[in-house]
Amino acid sequence: MDIPSGSPTAGRASRAPGMARRFLRSGQVRLGVGLVLATTAFALLGPLLTPFDPLRSVSMAYAPPDAAHPLGTDNLGRDVLSRLMAGGIHLAWMAPAAAILGVGSGAAIGMIAAFRGGIVDAVLMRTMDVLLAFPGILFALLFVSIVGPQPWLLILITAIALMPGCARVIRGATLPFTASEFVLWGRAVGLAPRRILVGEILPNVTSPLMVEFGIRLMLAVGLLASLSFIGYGIQAPTPDWGLMVSENRSGLSIQPLAVVAPIIFIVLYTVGGNLIAEGAARVIGRTEGKVR
């Protein structure tokens, strides 16, 4: 059975472009988008433009900056600028992949728990509570130490660490709509639960879902960078921002740029995502205030 054009879903879908325009009119959101796009472009294009081989020693260890090496060299005499340009590619694809997987699965669990209620809600949410009891970094260390730091495993573990928090937020956002007229209408006309969830409830939680994605993306960046820092993420000699901080921390007083440069890019990426999430939350709050 098709949803008629006059149903609540059709009206909500027509307002989606307006919400997107309100997001982009926010200076905070635009700044965040600019930072994220700039750091992502640097991470994706950097490996193609490195002035030196990021794996090869080109000078003495911890050489100061000069004309040939603007950021100096690292603990093995490798060009810091080249390793910086080549070292962001992993965060650029692994963090978004983990965030998409974690937020997507968490949102599905939260929506199903709120929609079904009863024993289904209790089982799903208690399972999420169990996962929340384990700090993300310890959960990751447990499996990485057993299987090894495989990229697919790092993404999966990060996604699992992000999933419970997102599930609880989206469940809370879904609950007010489970008894709404358009959901009752869908049940009355015999729509399948999947169609009600996707066609009627999902459009109503898209805005908080966008905010959640921004927050979880930055948590993914932090977790993946932390794993590389402690030696359980991307392995040497592969260039990686988190690994660069770990490798060169002993020479911080001699050649600080080898540590500070990757930290700056991690911070810019994280701050950009936080600005997007916070700006989007403010836009949503103002919009809902006007509706009320």
C-alpha positions as YAML, in Angstrom:
chain: A
units: angstrom
residues:
- id: 1
  name: MET
  ca: [0.00, 0.00, 0.00]
- id: 2
  name: ASP
  ca: [1.44, 3.36, -1.01]
- id: 3
  name: ILE
  ca: [1.63, 6.34, 1.30]
- id: 4
  name: PRO
  ca: [-0.60, 9.09, -0.08]
- id: 5
  name: SER
  ca: [0.91, 12.41, -1.07]
- id: 6
  name: GLY
  ca: [-1.03, 14.18, 1.65]
- id: 7
  name: SER
  ca: [0.40, 12.11, 4.46]
- id: 8
  name: PRO
  ca: [2.62, 13.72, 7.11]
- id: 9
  name: THR
  ca: [5.72, 12.17, 5.53]
- id: 10
  name: ALA
  ca: [5.27, 14.10, 2.30]
- id: 11
  name: GLY
  ca: [5.11, 17.40, 4.16]
- id: 12
  name: ARG
  ca: [8.16, 16.58, 6.23]
- id: 13
  name: ALA
  ca: [10.17, 15.58, 3.16]
- id: 14
  name: SER
  ca: [9.38, 18.92, 1.52]
- id: 15
  name: ARG
  ca: [10.86, 20.74, 4.52]
- id: 16
  name: ALA
  ca: [14.21, 18.91, 4.35]
- id: 17
  name: PRO
  ca: [15.85, 21.33, 1.88]
- id: 18
  name: GLY
  ca: [14.80, 24.25, 4.09]
- id: 19
  name: MET
  ca: [16.46, 22.65, 7.11]
- id: 20
  name: ALA
  ca: [19.64, 22.12, 5.08]
- id: 21
  name: ARG
  ca: [19.64, 25.81, 4.09]
- id: 22
  name: ARG
  ca: [19.22, 26.83, 7.73]
- id: 23
  name: PHE
  ca: [22.20, 24.66, 8.65]
- id: 24
  name: LEU
  ca: [24.38, 26.31, 6.01]
- id: 25
  name: ARG
  ca: [23.26, 29.82, 7.05]
- id: 26
  name: SER
  ca: [24.81, 29.22, 10.46]
- id: 27
  name: GLY
  ca: [28.30, 30.71, 10.61]
- id: 28
  name: GLN
  ca: [29.33, 28.06, 13.13]
- id: 29
  name: VAL
  ca: [28.26, 25.25, 10.82]
- id: 30
  name: ARG
  ca: [29.99, 26.84, 7.83]
- id: 31
  name: LEU
  ca: [33.22, 27.20, 9.80]
- id: 32
  name: GLY
  ca: [33.02, 23.58, 10.92]
- id: 33
  name: VAL
  ca: [32.31, 22.36, 7.39]
- id: 34
  name: GLY
  ca: [35.25, 24.41, 6.11]
- id: 35
  name: LEU
  ca: [37.64, 22.92, 8.67]
- id: 36
  name: VAL
  ca: [36.48, 19.36, 8.05]
- id: 37
  name: LEU
  ca: [36.63, 19.73, 4.26]
- id: 38
  name: ALA
  ca: [40.06, 21.38, 4.39]
- id: 39
  name: THR
  ca: [41.60, 18.70, 6.61]
- id: 40
  name: THR
  ca: [39.91, 15.93, 4.64]
- id: 41
  name: ALA
  ca: [41.18, 17.33, 1.34]
- id: 42
  name: PHE
  ca: [44.68, 17.63, 2.83]
- id: 43
  name: ALA
  ca: [44.50, 14.01, 4.02]
- id: 44
  name: LEU
  ca: [43.21, 12.65, 0.71]
- id: 45
  name: LEU
  ca: [45.42, 14.67, -1.65]
- id: 46
  name: GLY
  ca: [48.51, 14.83, 0.56]
- id: 47
  name: PRO
  ca: [49.88, 11.37, -0.31]
- id: 48
  name: LEU
  ca: [49.96, 12.39, -3.99]
- id: 49
  name: LEU
  ca: [51.97, 15.56, -3.36]
- id: 50
  name: THR
  ca: [54.61, 14.62, -0.78]
- id: 51
  name: PRO
  ca: [58.00, 16.23, -1.57]
- id: 52
  name: PHE
  ca: [59.89, 13.19, -0.23]
- id: 53
  name: ASP
  ca: [59.24, 9.50, 0.32]
- id: 54
  name: PRO
  ca: [57.55, 9.46, 3.76]
- id: 55
  name: LEU
  ca: [59.21, 6.11, 4.54]
- id: 56
  name: ARG
  ca: [62.80, 7.08, 3.65]
- id: 57
  name: SER
  ca: [65.35, 8.87, 5.83]
- id: 58
  name: VAL
  ca: [66.50, 12.08, 4.17]
- id: 59
  name: SER
  ca: [68.57, 13.73, 6.91]
- id: 60
  name: MET
  ca: [69.75, 13.27, 10.47]
- id: 61
  name: ALA
  ca: [67.21, 12.58, 13.21]
- id: 62
  name: TYR
  ca: [65.31, 15.57, 14.58]
- id: 63
  name: ALA
  ca: [66.89, 18.00, 12.13]
- id: 64
  name: PRO
  ca: [65.48, 21.52, 12.57]
- id: 65
  name: PRO
  ca: [63.35, 23.10, 9.84]
- id: 66
  name: ASP
  ca: [65.16, 24.41, 6.78]
- id: 67
  name: ALA
  ca: [64.39, 25.26, 3.16]
- id: 68
  name: ALA
  ca: [64.36, 21.61, 2.08]
- id: 69
  name: HIS
  ca: [62.39, 20.39, 5.11]
- id: 70
  name: PRO
  ca: [60.02, 23.15, 6.32]
- id: 71
  name: LEU
  ca: [58.89, 21.08, 9.31]
- id: 72
  name: GLY
  ca: [62.23, 19.40, 9.98]
- id: 73
  name: THR
  ca: [62.71, 15.65, 10.32]
- id: 74
  name: ASP
  ca: [61.49, 13.02, 12.77]
- id: 75
  name: ASN
  ca: [63.17, 10.44, 14.99]
- id: 76
  name: LEU
  ca: [64.48, 8.48, 11.99]
- id: 77
  name: GLY
  ca: [65.42, 11.44, 9.84]
- id: 78
  name: ARG
  ca: [62.27, 11.28, 7.69]
- id: 79
  name: ASP
  ca: [60.70, 14.47, 6.34]
- id: 80
  name: VAL
  ca: [57.95, 15.53, 8.75]
- id: 81
  name: LEU
  ca: [56.00, 17.43, 6.09]
- id: 82
  name: SER
  ca: [55.91, 14.37, 3.82]
- id: 83
  name: ARG
  ca: [54.75, 12.11, 6.64]
- id: 84
  name: LEU
  ca: [52.18, 14.69, 7.71]
- id: 85
  name: MET
  ca: [50.78, 14.88, 4.17]
- id: 86
  name: ALA
  ca: [50.66, 11.09, 3.86]
- id: 87
  name: GLY
  ca: [49.52, 10.36, 7.40]
- id: 88
  name: GLY
  ca: [45.92, 11.58, 7.40]
- id: 89
  name: ILE
  ca: [44.53, 9.19, 4.81]
- id: 90
  name: HIS
  ca: [43.64, 6.56, 7.39]
- id: 91
  name: LEU
  ca: [41.59, 8.90, 9.57]
- id: 92
  name: ALA
  ca: [40.02, 10.40, 6.44]
- id: 93
  name: TRP
  ca: [38.31, 7.12, 5.50]
- id: 94
  name: MET
  ca: [38.35, 4.96, 8.62]
- id: 95
  name: ALA
  ca: [36.71, 7.51, 10.95]
- id: 96
  name: PRO
  ca: [33.76, 8.28, 8.61]
- id: 97
  name: ALA
  ca: [33.32, 4.57, 7.86]
- id: 98
  name: ALA
  ca: [33.21, 3.76, 11.59]
- id: 99
  name: ALA
  ca: [30.85, 6.66, 12.28]
- id: 100
  name: ILE
  ca: [28.47, 5.66, 9.48]
- id: 101
  name: LEU
  ca: [28.42, 2.04, 10.66]
- id: 102
  name: GLY
  ca: [28.09, 2.96, 14.33]
- id: 103
  name: VAL
  ca: [25.43, 5.66, 13.88]
- id: 104
  name: GLY
  ca: [23.48, 3.62, 11.33]
- id: 105
  name: SER
  ca: [23.32, 0.52, 13.52]
- id: 106
  name: GLY
  ca: [22.73, 2.55, 16.68]
- id: 107
  name: ALA
  ca: [19.89, 4.50, 15.09]
- id: 108
  name: ALA
  ca: [18.27, 1.30, 13.85]
- id: 109
  name: ILE
  ca: [18.47, -0.28, 17.30]
- id: 110
  name: GLY
  ca: [17.12, 2.85, 19.00]
- id: 111
  name: MET
  ca: [14.20, 3.23, 16.60]
- id: 112
  name: ILE
  ca: [13.25, -0.45, 16.80]
- id: 113
  name: ALA
  ca: [13.46, -0.44, 20.60]
- id: 114
  name: ALA
  ca: [11.19, 2.61, 20.88]
- id: 115
  name: PHE
  ca: [8.75, 1.37, 18.24]
- id: 116
  name: ARG
  ca: [8.41, -2.19, 19.54]
- id: 117
  name: GLY
  ca: [8.56, -1.41, 23.26]
- id: 118
  name: GLY
  ca: [8.09, -4.11, 25.87]
- id: 119
  name: ILE
  ca: [10.53, -7.01, 25.97]
- id: 120
  name: VAL
  ca: [12.22, -5.97, 22.69]
- id: 121
  name: ASP
  ca: [12.96, -2.52, 24.11]
- id: 122
  name: ALA
  ca: [14.25, -3.98, 27.38]
- id: 123
  name: VAL
  ca: [16.55, -6.53, 25.72]
- id: 124
  name: LEU
  ca: [18.01, -4.09, 23.21]
- id: 125
  name: MET
  ca: [18.59, -1.29, 25.71]
- id: 126
  name: ARG
  ca: [20.09, -3.55, 28.36]
- id: 127
  name: THR
  ca: [22.47, -4.87, 25.72]
- id: 128
  name: MET
  ca: [23.44, -1.29, 24.91]
- id: 129
  name: ASP
  ca: [23.95, -0.63, 28.63]
- id: 130
  name: VAL
  ca: [26.36, -3.55, 28.83]
- id: 131
  name: LEU
  ca: [28.38, -2.15, 25.91]
- id: 132
  name: LEU
  ca: [28.35, 1.32, 27.49]
- id: 133
  name: ALA
  ca: [29.91, -0.15, 30.63]
- id: 134
  name: PHE
  ca: [33.13, -0.83, 28.71]
- id: 135
  name: PRO
  ca: [35.26, 2.22, 27.87]
- id: 136
  name: GLY
  ca: [35.81, 2.37, 24.11]
- id: 137
  name: ILE
  ca: [39.60, 2.28, 24.33]
- id: 138
  name: LEU
  ca: [39.61, -0.82, 26.60]
- id: 139
  name: PHE
  ca: [37.07, -2.56, 24.39]
- id: 140
  name: ALA
  ca: [39.28, -1.88, 21.38]
- id: 141
  name: LEU
  ca: [42.45, -3.04, 23.12]
- id: 142
  name: LEU
  ca: [40.82, -6.33, 24.06]
- id: 143
  name: PHE
  ca: [40.09, -7.37, 20.48]
- id: 144
  name: VAL
  ca: [43.05, -5.72, 18.76]
- id: 145
  name: SER
  ca: [45.46, -7.53, 21.09]
- id: 146
  name: ILE
  ca: [43.85, -10.84, 20.07]
- id: 147
  name: VAL
  ca: [43.27, -10.38, 16.33]
- id: 148
  name: GLY
  ca: [45.82, -7.68, 15.50]
- id: 149
  name: PRO
  ca: [45.45, -4.09, 14.25]
- id: 150
  name: GLN
  ca: [43.61, -4.85, 11.02]
- id: 151
  name: PRO
  ca: [41.86, -1.81, 9.47]
- id: 152
  name: TRP
  ca: [38.53, -3.62, 9.20]
- id: 153
  name: LEU
  ca: [38.74, -4.61, 12.86]
- id: 154
  name: LEU
  ca: [39.60, -1.06, 13.96]
- id: 155
  name: ILE
  ca: [36.55, 0.24, 12.06]
- id: 156
  name: LEU
  ca: [34.27, -2.45, 13.48]
- id: 157
  name: ILE
  ca: [35.42, -1.98, 17.07]
- id: 158
  name: THR
  ca: [35.12, 1.80, 16.80]
- id: 159
  name: ALA
  ca: [31.61, 1.44, 15.36]
- id: 160
  name: ILE
  ca: [30.59, -0.86, 18.23]
- id: 161
  name: ALA
  ca: [31.98, 1.63, 20.72]
- id: 162
  name: LEU
  ca: [29.92, 4.44, 19.13]
- id: 163
  name: MET
  ca: [26.71, 2.44, 18.75]
- id: 164
  name: PRO
  ca: [25.27, 2.36, 22.32]
- id: 165
  name: GLY
  ca: [25.31, 6.11, 22.90]
- id: 166
  name: CYS
  ca: [23.69, 6.78, 19.55]
- id: 167
  name: ALA
  ca: [21.07, 4.09, 20.16]
- id: 168
  name: ARG
  ca: [19.98, 5.68, 23.44]
- id: 169
  name: VAL
  ca: [19.77, 9.18, 21.95]
- id: 170
  name: ILE
  ca: [17.75, 8.07, 18.92]
- id: 171
  name: ARG
  ca: [15.48, 5.93, 21.08]
- id: 172
  name: GLY
  ca: [14.69, 9.01, 23.14]
- id: 173
  name: ALA
  ca: [14.05, 11.02, 19.99]
- id: 174
  name: THR
  ca: [11.79, 8.29, 18.59]
- id: 175
  name: LEU
  ca: [9.60, 7.69, 21.65]
- id: 176
  name: PRO
  ca: [7.43, 10.84, 21.26]
- id: 177
  name: PHE
  ca: [6.47, 9.77, 17.74]
- id: 178
  name: THR
  ca: [5.50, 6.17, 18.42]
- id: 179
  name: ALA
  ca: [1.99, 7.25, 19.46]
- id: 180
  name: SER
  ca: [1.66, 10.07, 16.93]
- id: 181
  name: GLU
  ca: [-1.22, 10.20, 14.48]
- id: 182
  name: PHE
  ca: [0.86, 9.42, 11.42]
- id: 183
  name: VAL
  ca: [2.30, 6.28, 13.06]
- id: 184
  name: LEU
  ca: [-1.14, 5.17, 14.24]
- id: 185
  name: TRP
  ca: [-2.41, 5.84, 10.72]
- id: 186
  name: GLY
  ca: [0.33, 3.62, 9.26]
- id: 187
  name: ARG
  ca: [-0.53, 0.81, 11.65]
- id: 188
  name: ALA
  ca: [-4.25, 1.21, 10.98]
- id: 189
  name: VAL
  ca: [-3.87, 0.86, 7.22]
- id: 190
  name: GLY
  ca: [-1.63, -2.18, 7.60]
- id: 191
  name: LEU
  ca: [1.78, -0.78, 6.68]
- id: 192
  name: ALA
  ca: [4.68, -3.07, 7.51]
- id: 193
  name: PRO
  ca: [6.69, -1.97, 10.57]
- id: 194
  name: ARG
  ca: [9.74, -1.46, 8.39]
- id: 195
  name: ARG
  ca: [7.83, 1.01, 6.19]
- id: 196
  name: ILE
  ca: [6.52, 2.88, 9.21]
- id: 197
  name: LEU
  ca: [10.01, 3.13, 10.69]
- id: 198
  name: VAL
  ca: [11.65, 4.25, 7.45]
- id: 199
  name: GLY
  ca: [8.81, 6.27, 5.96]
- id: 200
  name: GLU
  ca: [7.19, 7.86, 8.99]
- id: 201
  name: ILE
  ca: [9.57, 7.86, 11.98]
- id: 202
  name: LEU
  ca: [12.98, 8.24, 10.36]
- id: 203
  name: PRO
  ca: [12.16, 11.63, 8.76]
- id: 204
  name: ASN
  ca: [11.30, 12.94, 12.22]
- id: 205
  name: VAL
  ca: [14.61, 11.94, 13.78]
- id: 206
  name: THR
  ca: [16.83, 12.96, 10.86]
- id: 207
  name: SER
  ca: [17.89, 16.22, 12.52]
- id: 208
  name: PRO
  ca: [19.10, 14.68, 15.82]
- id: 209
  name: LEU
  ca: [20.62, 11.90, 13.75]
- id: 210
  name: MET
  ca: [22.73, 14.46, 11.86]
- id: 211
  name: VAL
  ca: [23.91, 15.94, 15.14]
- id: 212
  name: GLU
  ca: [24.74, 12.47, 16.43]
- id: 213
  name: PHE
  ca: [26.76, 11.72, 13.32]
- id: 214
  name: GLY
  ca: [28.88, 14.84, 13.81]
- id: 215
  name: ILE
  ca: [29.54, 13.95, 17.43]
- id: 216
  name: ARG
  ca: [30.28, 10.27, 16.78]
- id: 217
  name: LEU
  ca: [32.57, 11.12, 13.85]
- id: 218
  name: MET
  ca: [34.79, 13.14, 16.12]
- id: 219
  name: LEU
  ca: [34.74, 10.43, 18.78]
- id: 220
  name: ALA
  ca: [35.85, 8.00, 16.07]
- id: 221
  name: VAL
  ca: [38.73, 10.30, 15.15]
- id: 222
  name: GLY
  ca: [39.83, 10.50, 18.77]
- id: 223
  name: LEU
  ca: [39.59, 6.75, 19.35]
- id: 224
  name: LEU
  ca: [41.46, 5.80, 16.16]
- id: 225
  name: ALA
  ca: [44.18, 8.38, 16.80]
- id: 226
  name: SER
  ca: [44.52, 7.15, 20.38]
- id: 227
  name: LEU
  ca: [44.90, 3.55, 19.25]
- id: 228
  name: SER
  ca: [47.67, 4.56, 16.84]
- id: 229
  name: PHE
  ca: [49.36, 6.56, 19.60]
- id: 230
  name: ILE
  ca: [49.56, 3.59, 21.97]
- id: 231
  name: GLY
  ca: [50.66, 1.22, 19.20]
- id: 232
  name: TYR
  ca: [47.41, -0.67, 18.58]
- id: 233
  name: GLY
  ca: [46.28, 1.20, 15.48]
- id: 234
  name: ILE
  ca: [48.16, 1.88, 12.25]
- id: 235
  name: GLN
  ca: [51.56, 0.25, 12.51]
- id: 236
  name: ALA
  ca: [55.00, 1.72, 11.77]
- id: 237
  name: PRO
  ca: [56.55, 2.59, 9.40]
- id: 238
  name: THR
  ca: [53.22, 3.58, 7.79]
- id: 239
  name: PRO
  ca: [52.70, 7.34, 8.29]
- id: 240
  name: ASP
  ca: [49.78, 8.19, 10.55]
- id: 241
  name: TRP
  ca: [49.05, 11.33, 12.56]
- id: 242
  name: GLY
  ca: [48.47, 9.50, 15.84]
- id: 243
  name: LEU
  ca: [51.52, 7.31, 15.30]
- id: 244
  name: MET
  ca: [53.67, 10.37, 14.51]
- id: 245
  name: VAL
  ca: [52.87, 11.82, 17.93]
- id: 246
  name: SER
  ca: [53.86, 8.57, 19.62]
- id: 247
  name: GLU
  ca: [57.07, 8.12, 17.62]
- id: 248
  name: ASN
  ca: [58.39, 11.62, 18.21]
- id: 249
  name: ARG
  ca: [57.22, 12.46, 21.73]
- id: 250
  name: SER
  ca: [60.67, 11.70, 23.15]
- id: 251
  name: GLY
  ca: [62.13, 14.46, 20.96]
- id: 252
  name: LEU
  ca: [59.50, 17.06, 21.77]
- id: 253
  name: SER
  ca: [62.03, 19.42, 23.32]
- id: 254
  name: ILE
  ca: [64.41, 19.02, 20.36]
- id: 255
  name: GLN
  ca: [62.10, 19.08, 17.35]
- id: 256
  name: PRO
  ca: [58.57, 19.94, 18.57]
- id: 257
  name: LEU
  ca: [57.11, 20.29, 15.05]
- id: 258
  name: ALA
  ca: [57.30, 16.52, 14.56]
- id: 259
  name: VAL
  ca: [54.71, 16.21, 17.37]
- id: 260
  name: VAL
  ca: [52.83, 19.51, 17.18]
- id: 261
  name: ALA
  ca: [52.07, 19.38, 13.43]
- id: 262
  name: PRO
  ca: [50.00, 16.15, 13.48]
- id: 263
  name: ILE
  ca: [48.30, 17.24, 16.71]
- id: 264
  name: ILE
  ca: [47.20, 20.47, 15.03]
- id: 265
  name: PHE
  ca: [45.54, 18.57, 12.18]
- id: 266
  name: ILE
  ca: [43.83, 16.13, 14.53]
- id: 267
  name: VAL
  ca: [42.54, 19.08, 16.58]
- id: 268
  name: LEU
  ca: [41.35, 20.97, 13.47]
- id: 269
  name: TYR
  ca: [39.45, 17.90, 12.28]
- id: 270
  name: THR
  ca: [37.91, 17.35, 15.70]
- id: 271
  name: VAL
  ca: [37.03, 21.01, 16.28]
- id: 272
  name: GLY
  ca: [35.46, 21.23, 12.83]
- id: 273
  name: GLY
  ca: [33.19, 18.27, 13.53]
- id: 274
  name: ASN
  ca: [32.24, 19.62, 16.95]
- id: 275
  name: LEU
  ca: [31.35, 23.00, 15.42]
- id: 276
  name: ILE
  ca: [29.10, 21.28, 12.89]
- id: 277
  name: ALA
  ca: [27.36, 19.20, 15.55]
- id: 278
  name: GLU
  ca: [26.91, 22.11, 17.99]
- id: 279
  name: GLY
  ca: [25.79, 24.50, 15.24]
- id: 280
  name: ALA
  ca: [23.30, 21.95, 13.92]
- id: 281
  name: ALA
  ca: [21.92, 21.40, 17.42]
- id: 282
  name: ARG
  ca: [21.37, 25.16, 17.83]
- id: 283
  name: VAL
  ca: [19.63, 25.43, 14.47]
- id: 284
  name: ILE
  ca: [17.37, 22.51, 15.36]
- id: 285
  name: GLY
  ca: [16.63, 24.02, 18.76]
- id: 286
  name: ARG
  ca: [15.65, 27.39, 17.24]
- id: 287
  name: THR
  ca: [13.51, 25.68, 14.62]
- id: 288
  name: GLU
  ca: [11.66, 23.56, 17.16]
- id: 289
  name: GLY
  ca: [11.16, 26.63, 19.36]
- id: 290
  name: LYS
  ca: [9.49, 28.48, 16.50]
- id: 291
  name: VAL
  ca: [7.27, 25.47, 15.73]
- id: 292
  name: ARG
  ca: [6.09, 25.34, 19.35]
...
